[in-house]
């Protein structure tokens, strides 16, 4: 629990940076961007943590990163945001 405040601060900072970036490339969706980035950050964090905890031998780090990129692109495309 000692690291919890630092973890939350890092998570918040990542969301702020992602929100600013996405708002810059999709200004029409600016008001909804905090919600979208919250979903993305939490989803990515959860997959990364589970990969570390589960240590699936058949899934490499590069595989996880590739899947997270695909997941993020699909989510953003569904929102009408192109982040390439």
N, CA, C and O atoms as a DFTB+ gen file, in Angstrom:
336 C
 N C O
     1  1       0.821      -1.201       0.000
     2  2       0.000       0.000       0.000
     3  2       0.860       1.257       0.000
     4  3       0.366       2.345      -0.298
     5  1       2.158       1.117       0.336
     6  2       3.036       2.291       0.354
     7  2       3.172       2.925      -1.024
     8  3       3.276       4.146      -1.141
     9  1       3.170       2.109      -2.053
    10  2       3.339       2.625      -3.404
    11  2       2.059       3.112      -4.047
    12  3       2.082       3.662      -5.148
    13  1       0.947       2.915      -3.368
    14  2      -0.355       3.278      -3.951
    15  2      -0.460       4.751      -4.338
    16  3      -0.917       5.038      -5.444
    17  1      -0.061       5.701      -3.487
    18  2      -0.147       7.113      -3.900
    19  2       0.704       7.414      -5.139
    20  3       0.287       8.175      -6.012
    21  1       1.890       6.820      -5.210
    22  2       2.748       7.026      -6.389
    23  2       2.121       6.411      -7.626
    24  3       2.172       6.990      -8.710
    25  1       1.531       5.236      -7.462
    26  2       0.861       4.566      -8.574
    27  2      -0.284       5.424      -9.090
    28  3      -0.424       5.617     -10.298
    29  1      -1.095       5.933      -8.187
    30  2      -2.223       6.780      -8.585
    31  2      -1.745       8.069      -9.241
    32  3      -2.354       8.536     -10.203
    33  1      -0.668       8.644      -8.732
    34  2      -0.124       9.869      -9.321
    35  2       0.389       9.611     -10.739
    36  3       0.174      10.424     -11.638
    37  1       1.062       8.483     -10.934
    38  2       1.549       8.129     -12.265
    39  2       0.381       7.899     -13.212
    40  3       0.385       8.390     -14.341
    41  1      -0.613       7.157     -12.757
    42  2      -1.799       6.889     -13.573
    43  2      -2.473       8.199     -13.978
    44  3      -2.870       8.366     -15.132
    45  1      -2.599       9.115     -13.040
    46  2      -3.209      10.421     -13.319
    47  2      -2.393      11.192     -14.353
    48  3      -2.954      11.798     -15.266
    49  1      -1.081      11.169     -14.208
    50  2      -0.217      11.897     -15.148
    51  2      -0.307      11.301     -16.544
    52  3      -0.355      12.043     -17.526
    53  1      -0.332       9.986     -16.652
    54  2      -0.471       9.333     -17.955
    55  2      -1.798       9.729     -18.594
    56  3      -1.853      10.021     -19.788
    57  1      -2.865       9.741     -17.799
    58  2      -4.172      10.157     -18.330
    59  2      -4.137      11.603     -18.806
    60  3      -4.693      11.918     -19.858
    61  1      -3.492      12.484     -18.051
    62  2      -3.404      13.896     -18.444
    63  2      -2.661      14.060     -19.763
    64  3      -3.096      14.813     -20.635
    65  1      -1.549      13.359     -19.909
    66  2      -0.761      13.452     -21.140
    67  2      -1.546      12.881     -22.316
    68  3      -1.589      13.488     -23.386
    69  1      -2.162      11.723     -22.126
    70  2      -2.952      11.111     -23.197
    71  2      -4.140      11.985     -23.574
    72  3      -4.458      12.125     -24.755
    73  1      -4.791      12.569     -22.585
    74  2      -5.926      13.458     -22.850
    75  2      -5.480      14.661     -23.671
    76  3      -6.145      15.031     -24.638
    77  1      -4.378      15.264     -23.301
    78  2      -3.872      16.430     -24.035
    79  2      -3.523      16.063     -25.474
    80  3      -3.849      16.803     -26.402
    81  1      -2.865      14.929     -25.658
    82  2      -2.485      14.488     -27.000
    83  2      -3.721      14.230     -27.850
    84  3      -3.825      14.730     -28.970
    85  1      -4.652      13.453     -27.323
    86  2      -5.843      13.117     -28.103
    87  2      -6.721      14.339     -28.354
    88  3      -7.328      14.453     -29.419
    89  1      -6.797      15.241     -27.403
    90  2      -7.575      16.472     -27.607
    91  2      -6.949      17.324     -28.710
    92  3      -7.658      18.020     -29.436
    93  1      -5.627      17.271     -28.835
    94  2      -4.950      18.039     -29.881
    95  2      -5.224      17.468     -31.269
    96  3      -5.335      18.222     -32.236
    97  1      -5.334      16.140     -31.376
    98  2      -5.571      15.548     -32.698
    99  2      -7.052      15.390     -33.011
   100  3      -7.417      15.148     -34.162
   101  1      -7.907      15.522     -32.007
   102  2      -9.357      15.408     -32.219
   103  2     -10.072      16.465     -31.380
   104  3     -10.786      16.125     -30.437
   105  1      -9.885      17.749     -31.716
   106  2     -10.452      18.817     -30.878
   107  2     -11.977      18.773     -30.754
   108  3     -12.523      19.258     -29.762
   109  1     -12.662      18.210     -31.725
   110  2     -14.126      18.141     -31.659
   111  2     -14.603      17.239     -30.526
   112  3     -15.737      17.373     -30.065
   113  1     -13.754      16.328     -30.075
   114  2     -14.135      15.386     -29.020
   115  2     -13.522      15.769     -27.672
   116  3     -13.514      14.968     -26.738
   117  1     -13.018      16.981     -27.578
   118  2     -12.282      17.435     -26.395
   119  2     -13.015      17.164     -25.079
   120  3     -12.393      16.709     -24.120
   121  1     -14.308      17.431     -25.013
   122  2     -15.022      17.287     -23.735
   123  2     -15.133      15.835     -23.285
   124  3     -15.203      15.564     -22.086
   125  1     -15.151      14.900     -24.230
   126  2     -15.262      13.482     -23.873
   127  2     -13.900      12.823     -23.686
   128  3     -13.823      11.674     -23.251
   129  1     -12.828      13.538     -24.009
   130  2     -11.502      12.931     -23.990
   131  2     -11.088      12.378     -22.624
   132  3     -10.479      11.309     -22.591
   133  1     -11.373      13.028     -21.503
   134  2     -10.994      12.423     -20.215
   135  2     -11.613      11.035     -20.008
   136  3     -10.967      10.146     -19.454
   137  1     -12.841      10.852     -20.444
   138  2     -13.499       9.545     -20.322
   139  2     -12.791       8.517     -21.202
   140  3     -12.508       7.404     -20.759
   141  1     -12.509       8.889     -22.443
   142  2     -11.857       7.960     -23.370
   143  2     -10.463       7.571     -22.876
   144  3     -10.087       6.400     -22.929
   145  1      -9.711       8.540     -22.404
   146  2      -8.362       8.216     -21.941
   147  2      -8.389       7.415     -20.644
   148  3      -7.507       6.586     -20.418
   149  1      -9.372       7.645     -19.796
   150  2      -9.486       6.834     -18.579
   151  2      -9.667       5.369     -18.964
   152  3      -8.993       4.494     -18.421
   153  1     -10.573       5.103     -19.898
   154  2     -10.822       3.726     -20.339
   155  2      -9.548       3.118     -20.918
   156  3      -9.194       1.989     -20.581
   157  1      -8.863       3.851     -21.780
   158  2      -7.640       3.327     -22.386
   159  2      -6.553       3.043     -21.353
   160  3      -5.950       1.970     -21.365
   161  1      -6.305       3.983     -20.475
   162  2      -5.235       3.814     -19.481
   163  2      -5.530       2.631     -18.562
   164  3      -4.641       1.826     -18.285
   165  1      -6.756       2.521     -18.095
   166  2      -7.108       1.414     -17.197
   167  2      -7.027       0.075     -17.927
   168  3      -6.542      -0.906     -17.364
   169  1      -7.495       0.027     -19.169
   170  2      -7.438      -1.222     -19.941
   171  2      -5.991      -1.651     -20.176
   172  3      -5.644      -2.816     -19.979
   173  1      -5.162      -0.718     -20.592
   174  2      -3.756      -1.034     -20.849
   175  2      -3.059      -1.462     -19.560
   176  3      -2.303      -2.433     -19.543
   177  1      -3.318      -0.735     -18.497
   178  2      -2.718      -1.078     -17.206
   179  2      -3.133      -2.488     -16.768
   180  3      -2.302      -3.270     -16.308
   181  1      -4.398      -2.799     -16.912
   182  2      -4.895      -4.102     -16.472
   183  2      -4.251      -5.238     -17.272
   184  3      -3.812      -6.233     -16.697
   185  1      -4.197      -5.088     -18.584
   186  2      -3.577      -6.125     -19.414
   187  2      -2.101      -6.284     -19.046
   188  3      -1.608      -7.406     -18.930
   189  1      -1.400      -5.171     -18.864
   190  2       0.024      -5.241     -18.520
   191  2       0.245      -5.932     -17.175
   192  3       1.127      -6.780     -17.044
   193  1      -0.545      -5.571     -16.196
   194  2      -0.414      -6.186     -14.870
   195  2      -0.719      -7.677     -14.940
   196  3       0.006      -8.487     -14.362
   197  1      -1.781      -8.042     -15.639
   198  2      -2.126      -9.469     -15.742
   199  2      -1.044     -10.248     -16.472
   200  3      -0.755     -11.390     -16.115
   201  1      -0.438      -9.639     -17.499
   202  2       0.632     -10.320     -18.215
   203  2       1.806     -10.581     -17.275
   204  3       2.398     -11.660     -17.306
   205  1       2.142      -9.605     -16.447
   206  2       3.240      -9.776     -15.490
   207  2       2.883     -10.841     -14.455
   208  3       3.707     -11.702     -14.146
   209  1       1.677     -10.792     -13.925
   210  2       1.279     -11.743     -12.883
   211  2       1.111     -13.161     -13.417
   212  3       1.541     -14.121     -12.778
   213  1       0.490     -13.296     -14.582
   214  2       0.219     -14.627     -15.139
   215  2       1.446     -15.246     -15.801
   216  3       1.562     -16.471     -15.858
   217  1       2.344     -14.435     -16.291
   218  2       3.544     -14.886     -16.998
   219  2       3.244     -15.968     -18.035
   220  3       3.827     -17.052     -17.986
   221  1       2.336     -15.679     -18.975
   222  2       2.019     -16.691     -19.984
   223  2       3.214     -16.928     -20.916
   224  3       3.685     -16.006     -21.582
   225  1       3.690     -18.162     -20.950
   226  2       4.890     -18.490     -21.724
   227  2       4.688     -18.271     -23.220
   228  3       5.639     -17.964     -23.939
   229  1       3.468     -18.427     -23.683
   230  2       3.210     -18.333     -25.121
   231  2       2.986     -16.903     -25.607
   232  3       2.770     -16.687     -26.800
   233  1       3.033     -15.924     -24.703
   234  2       2.789     -14.531     -25.086
   235  2       3.997     -13.689     -24.676
   236  3       4.251     -13.466     -23.492
   237  1       4.727     -13.232     -25.680
   238  2       5.920     -12.427     -25.406
   239  2       5.535     -10.982     -25.097
   240  3       4.395     -10.566     -25.305
   241  1       6.493     -10.242     -24.605
   242  2       6.282      -8.818     -24.335
   243  2       5.889      -8.098     -25.619
   244  3       4.972      -7.276     -25.621
   245  1       6.589      -8.409     -26.718
   246  2       6.263      -7.785     -28.002
   247  2       4.846      -8.122     -28.444
   248  3       4.156      -7.283     -29.024
   249  1       4.409      -9.355     -28.170
   250  2       3.032      -9.744     -28.492
   251  2       2.036      -8.888     -27.715
   252  3       1.048      -8.411     -28.274
   253  1       2.300      -8.699     -26.436
   254  2       1.399      -7.897     -25.594
   255  2       1.352      -6.458     -26.103
   256  3       0.276      -5.872     -26.227
   257  1       2.510      -5.900     -26.393
   258  2       2.553      -4.523     -26.899
   259  2       1.783      -4.423     -28.210
   260  3       1.014      -3.482     -28.403
   261  1       1.978      -5.370     -29.102
   262  2       1.250      -5.370     -30.374
   263  2      -0.254      -5.440     -30.181
   264  3      -1.009      -4.740     -30.856
   265  1      -0.683      -6.283     -29.260
   266  2      -2.120      -6.399     -28.981
   267  2      -2.672      -5.116     -28.369
   268  3      -3.788      -4.706     -28.687
   269  1      -1.897      -4.485     -27.496
   270  2      -2.343      -3.224     -26.894
   271  2      -2.437      -2.113     -27.937
   272  3      -3.350      -1.289     -27.893
   273  1      -1.497      -2.095     -28.868
   274  2      -1.563      -1.112     -29.961
   275  2      -2.815      -1.352     -30.794
   276  3      -3.536      -0.409     -31.118
   277  1      -3.075      -2.601     -31.140
   278  2      -4.262      -2.958     -31.923
   279  2      -5.542      -2.582     -31.177
   280  3      -6.470      -2.025     -31.763
   281  1      -5.582      -2.881     -29.911
   282  2      -6.739      -2.548     -29.077
   283  2      -6.968      -1.037     -29.043
   284  3      -8.095      -0.566     -29.198
   285  1      -5.889      -0.287     -28.838
   286  2      -5.987       1.171     -28.771
   287  2      -6.428       1.758     -30.102
   288  3      -7.305       2.621     -30.142
   289  1      -5.827       1.298     -31.191
   290  2      -6.217       1.808     -32.515
   291  2      -7.677       1.516     -32.820
   292  3      -8.388       2.374     -33.342
   293  1      -8.125       0.317     -32.499
   294  2      -9.524      -0.036     -32.762
   295  2     -10.469       0.825     -31.932
   296  3     -11.495       1.286     -32.433
   297  1     -10.129       1.039     -30.681
   298  2     -10.969       1.869     -29.809
   299  2     -11.039       3.294     -30.336
   300  3     -12.119       3.877     -30.431
   301  1      -9.882       3.854     -30.679
   302  2      -9.854       5.222     -31.194
   303  2     -10.562       5.324     -32.543
   304  3     -11.253       6.309     -32.805
   305  1     -10.398       4.323     -33.393
   306  2     -11.085       4.332     -34.689
   307  2     -12.594       4.318     -34.496
   308  3     -13.321       5.002     -35.217
   309  1     -13.064       3.548     -33.536
   310  2     -14.498       3.505     -33.227
   311  2     -15.001       4.886     -32.804
   312  3     -16.155       5.239     -33.048
   313  1     -14.129       5.653     -32.174
   314  2     -14.482       7.009     -31.749
   315  2     -14.284       8.032     -32.864
   316  3     -14.606       9.209     -32.700
   317  1     -13.756       7.578     -33.995
   318  2     -13.497       8.488     -35.103
   319  2     -12.204       9.269     -34.958
   320  3     -12.051      10.349     -35.527
   321  1     -11.271       8.712     -34.188
   322  2      -9.987       9.378     -33.946
   323  2      -8.880       8.549     -34.587
   324  3      -8.753       7.356     -34.312
   325  1      -8.087       9.178     -35.435
   326  2      -6.955       8.501     -36.058
   327  2      -5.680       8.946     -35.360
   328  3      -5.281      10.105     -35.472
   329  1      -5.046       8.042     -34.649
   330  2      -3.815       8.357     -33.910
   331  2      -2.668       7.530     -34.457
   332  3      -2.142       6.657     -33.766
   333  1      -2.281       7.798     -35.684
   334  2      -1.199       7.028     -36.294
   335  2       0.091       7.782     -36.314
   336  3       1.099       7.267     -36.797
